[in-house]
């Protein structure tokens, strides 16, 4: 399948590289032409405008957006609609708010265009070597793109979840859980660091990472970070956030569901902008490990 792809940031660039290695035809566009030219060296078909991208796609067009949530997605959807026809597919693979995805789907539906929301997890390594994808939208469109999805995800790492918005809803909750897990790990490491024992943090991390109940990729990322520098001197401990944790908290309040762990984890990130500690450095190190996320200034 020949797929149009817009957005060659950290996730997008690596996802396209993986797709090319899986013999997928990719037509790429990015605001920075340097990235388009670099990707063309790897085998992608370059395009230098939205019209150029659309013209290089087959009759049934599939265009994947991998851009920052919010107005950037809306601007692209509004620009693409006049260039597409009934039966074409727009995919938002970023971290958009699920209610925004529902509204975008309704706008596209007025023109016969299918809008799909795909929550993508696994960080940069996942994008490069096999991602996890949570998929919402029309079932027929999912079935059409499923061969491509199967190529760029890990085994059993994707699923169709239902109508418009469901993919980004499940990804939002995923990120809320992620916030809570990371905050718990950070707090635990603060307790390790401040104990009366002269603990080798790297050694403790090695033990946690092998056979313990809490072994996980997050613990592996902590181990990798503290092996090089137990004090985590390269991190200031100001933990930024993408917004999905806050959306999860707001959704919990709308539904009357208690979510104190996620709520406190979100608040801890705001607090870290004022007061930092070893635990917040640990959270920063994990975020950098899976997504190369930069800290707040």
Residue pairs with C-beta under 8 A, 6 or more apart in sequence:
1 24
1 25
1 62
1 145
1 147
1 148
2 25
2 26
2 27
2 57
2 58
2 62
3 19
3 24
3 25
3 26
3 27
3 57
3 62
3 63
3 64
3 148
4 27
4 28
4 29
4 47
4 53
4 54
4 56
4 57
4 61
4 62
4 63
4 64
5 12
5 15
5 16
5 19
5 26
5 27
5 28
5 29
5 44
5 63
5 64
5 66
6 12
6 28
6 29
6 30
6 50
6 53
6 63
6 64
6 65
6 66
6 67
6 76
7 30
7 65
7 66
7 67
7 94
8 16
8 28
8 30
8 32
8 35
8 36
8 39
8 66
9 66
9 67
10 124
10 127
10 291
10 292
11 66
11 93
11 94
11 120
11 124
11 127
11 291
12 30
12 66
12 67
12 127
13 35
13 39
14 124
14 127
14 128
15 66
15 93
15 120
15 127
15 128
15 131
15 152
16 26
16 28
16 39
16 42
16 44
17 39
17 42
17 128
18 127
18 128
18 129
18 130
18 131
18 152
19 26
19 148
19 151
19 152
20 26
20 42
20 43
20 44
22 151
22 152
24 148
24 151
24 152
25 45
26 39
26 43
26 44
26 45
27 44
27 45
27 46
27 47
27 53
27 56
27 57
28 36
28 39
28 40
28 44
28 45
28 46
28 47
28 53
29 36
29 47
29 48
29 49
29 50
29 52
29 53
30 36
30 39
33 48
36 44
36 46
36 47
36 48
37 46
39 46
40 46
45 56
47 53
47 56
50 76
50 79
50 80
50 83
51 83
53 63
54 61
54 63
54 80
54 83
54 84
57 63
60 87
60 88
60 89
60 144
61 84
61 85
61 88
61 89
62 88
62 89
62 91
62 144
62 145
62 148
63 80
63 84
63 88
63 89
63 90
63 91
64 91
64 93
65 73
65 76
65 77
65 90
65 91
65 92
65 93
65 94
66 93
66 94
66 120
67 73
67 76
67 94
68 94
69 94
69 95
69 96
69 97
69 100
69 242
69 243
70 96
70 100
73 92
73 94
73 96
73 100
73 104
74 100
74 104
77 90
77 104
77 107
77 108
77 115
78 107
80 90
81 107
81 108
81 111
81 113
84 90
84 111
84 113
85 112
85 113
86 111
86 112
86 113
87 112
87 113
87 114
88 113
88 114
89 113
89 114
89 115
89 116
89 141
89 144
89 145
90 108
90 113
90 114
90 115
90 116
91 115
91 116
91 117
91 118
91 145
92 101
92 104
92 115
92 116
92 117
92 118
92 168
93 118
93 120
93 133
94 120
95 119
95 168
95 171
95 175
95 242
95 243
95 244
96 117
96 168
97 168
97 172
97 243
97 247
98 117
98 136
98 165
98 166
98 167
98 168
98 169
98 172
98 247
99 165
101 115
101 117
101 136
101 164
101 165
101 167
101 168
102 164
102 165
104 115
105 114
105 115
105 117
105 137
105 164
105 165
106 164
107 115
108 114
108 115
109 115
114 137
114 138
114 140
114 141
115 137
115 164
116 135
116 136
116 137
116 138
116 141
116 142
116 145
116 167
117 135
117 136
117 137
117 164
117 165
117 166
117 167
117 168
118 133
118 134
118 135
118 136
118 149
118 167
118 168
119 133
119 134
119 135
119 167
119 168
119 170
119 171
119 172
119 174
120 126
120 127
120 131
120 132
120 133
120 134
120 171
121 131
121 132
121 133
121 134
121 171
121 174
122 130
122 131
122 132
122 154
122 157
122 290
123 289
123 290
123 291
124 290
124 291
124 292
125 290
126 132
126 154
130 152
130 153
130 154
130 157
131 152
131 153
131 154
131 157
132 153
132 154
132 157
132 158
133 149
133 152
133 153
133 157
133 158
133 159
133 167
134 158
134 159
134 161
134 166
134 167
134 168
134 170
134 171
134 174
135 142
135 149
135 158
135 159
135 160
135 161
135 167
136 160
136 161
136 162
136 163
136 164
136 165
136 166
136 167
136 168
136 169
136 170
137 163
137 164
137 167
138 163
138 164
139 160
142 160
146 160
149 158
150 158
161 167
161 169
161 170
171 244
172 244
172 247
172 248
172 251
173 248
173 251
175 242
175 244
175 245
175 248
176 244
176 245
176 247
176 248
176 249
176 259
176 262
177 262
178 245
179 241
179 245
179 248
179 262
179 265
179 266
179 269
180 261
180 262
180 265
181 216
181 218
182 218
182 265
182 283
182 286
182 287
183 261
183 264
183 265
183 268
183 279
183 283
184 261
184 265
185 214
185 218
185 219
185 222
185 282
185 283
185 286
186 268
186 279
186 280
186 281
186 282
186 283
186 286
187 279
188 279
189 201
189 222
189 278
189 279
189 282
190 277
190 278
190 279
190 282
192 199
192 201
192 204
193 199
193 201
193 278
194 278
200 230
201 226
201 230
202 223
202 226
202 227
202 230
205 219
205 222
205 223
205 226
205 227
206 223
208 214
208 215
208 219
208 222
208 223
209 215
209 219
209 220
209 223
212 219
217 290
218 286
218 290
221 285
221 286
221 289
221 290
222 282
222 285
222 286
222 289
224 289
225 232
225 282
225 285
225 286
225 288
225 289
226 232
226 285
232 278
232 281
232 282
232 284
232 285
235 281
235 284
235 285
235 288
235 295
236 276
236 281
236 284
236 295
237 272
237 276
237 277
237 278
237 280
237 281
237 283
237 284
237 295
238 272
238 273
238 276
238 280
238 284
238 295
238 296
238 297
239 268
239 269
239 272
239 273
239 280
239 283
239 284
239 287
239 295
239 296
240 269
240 287
240 293
240 294
240 295
240 296
241 266
241 269
245 262
245 265
245 266
245 269
246 266
248 259
248 262
249 259
249 262
249 263
249 266
252 258
252 259
252 262
252 263
268 280
269 283
272 280
272 283
272 296
273 296
284 295
287 293
288 294
288 295
